[in-house]
Amino acid sequence: MLQGWRTVVLAIAATAIAGGVIGVLIGALTGQWLLWIGVMVAVGAGFGVALAYGFLPES
């Protein structure tokens, strides 16, 4: 059970970090760093939740 939660947390963290990196790139282009970093971290974390749901066992 604990291993499953560890996988979920790692998936969410990894996609949130990846979203943050993309947010930095978009923020550099638009000049609105904090807005895009925040938006993309939230989008990345949401994607991580959806991705991590697939990692959970069925039972």
C-alpha positions in Angstrom: 0.0 0.0 0.0 2.8 2.4 0.9 4.6 1.6 -2.3 1.5 2.6 -4.3 1.2 5.9 -2.6 4.9 6.6 -3.1 4.4 6.0 -6.9 1.5 8.4 -6.9 3.3 11.1 -5.1 6.4 10.7 -7.4 4.2 10.9 -10.5 2.5 14.1 -9.3 5.8 15.7 -8.3 7.5 14.8 -11.5 4.8 16.2 -13.7 4.5 19.3 -11.6 8.2 19.9 -11.9 8.0 19.3 -15.7 5.1 21.8 -15.8 7.2 24.3 -13.9 10.0 24.0 -16.4 7.6 24.6 -19.3 6.2 27.5 -17.3 9.6 29.1 -17.0 10.0 28.8 -20.8 6.6 30.3 -21.5 7.2 33.0 -18.8 10.5 34.0 -20.5 8.7 34.5 -23.8 5.8 36.5 -22.4 7.5 38.3 -19.5 5.0 37.1 -16.9 7.1 34.5 -15.0 5.0 33.9 -11.9 1.7 33.6 -13.8 2.9 31.0 -16.2 5.0 29.1 -13.7 1.9 28.8 -11.4 -0.4 27.9 -14.2 1.8 25.2 -15.7 2.6 23.7 -12.3 -1.1 23.4 -11.6 -1.7 21.8 -15.0 1.3 19.5 -14.5 0.0 18.4 -11.1 -3.4 17.8 -12.5 -1.9 15.7 -15.3 0.1 13.9 -12.6 -3.1 13.0 -10.7 -4.6 11.6 -13.8 -1.5 9.7 -14.7 -1.0 8.4 -11.1 -4.6 7.1 -11.1 -3.5 4.6 -13.7 -0.7 3.3 -11.4 -3.1 2.4 -8.6 -3.9 -1.3 -8.3 -7.5 -2.4 -9.1 -8.1 -4.0 -5.7 
